[in-house]
Amino acid sequence: MARKNPLKALIQSIGLWLCACAAAIGAAPGPDDIEIPVLPYLSTEHLLNLNEPLRRHLQETLKRPVRVVTSADYRSFSADVAQGDYLLVINAAHMARLAELDSGYQSILQTINPLYALVIVRAEDPVNELADLRGARIVTPDPLALITLMGHRMLKEAGLTPSTDVQMPTADTHNNALKLLLGDDAIRAAVVSNRAYTTLDEGTRARLRILADGADLAGIPSLVYQTGPGHDDADRAFLSREILHFANETAAGHAMMQTLGHGGLREVVEADRETIDPFLPATREVLATP
């Protein structure tokens, strides 16, 4: 539905993301606050810290309090997005595509550098290939995470049936999966994203080793920025210009993109949707599981 004042609508609507920030610091969101939801692929503290430069930029630009919010897990996040009409949501590629098809959202921007799965083991582990993990416990992020779906595919290609040949416990986030690997000898490996791995400090990375990667799968973005169905083209154009300017043309944006390993942002094109569509059946299957 088109609105008479797209900028005003933008300011009033930029929603879920920053609500999490308010919750984190114990402040009650005000009626004019901008809230933007961000996928809970890392801990809330990590998400708030990593997205703080963009939060601050949007707050200065829009002249409104901006808050980052997230959900308890991927399933809750998917439901929260579907039930809302947010001007800006930072989503996983496969869940963003479902939000387009099922809830009328439109994806406007995505990260430049691709997303792929890594199978990580402890540095001292002598294992040489995925097939050698038969009988092991391999921890993954949330069952709905695209990286978890990618990890399952990698194991199948190595001749291992997930949950049969290997046990597949889950953690709620990528960094928690790595913490379990480092802190629990019963866990032999972890499946995480290349982007999450880049955010680790050097000391932590020194304790780990990449056993296998899915870098052959090209074209899947780490994150997708999208807008809700109640926002018109003027809103989307304004938001796209502002976020692209921040990410690709400002020092703070460049630093944020480098820290996240995103390589900047670009506009979404139709070919991007076609690349992610093969993952949708598995995504719907997980969502349909009680």
Summary of the structure (lengths in Angstrom):
residues: 290
radius of gyration: 19.0
end to end distance: 34.2
largest distance: 63.7
contacts: 1031
relative contact order: 0.18
helix: 47%
strand: 18%
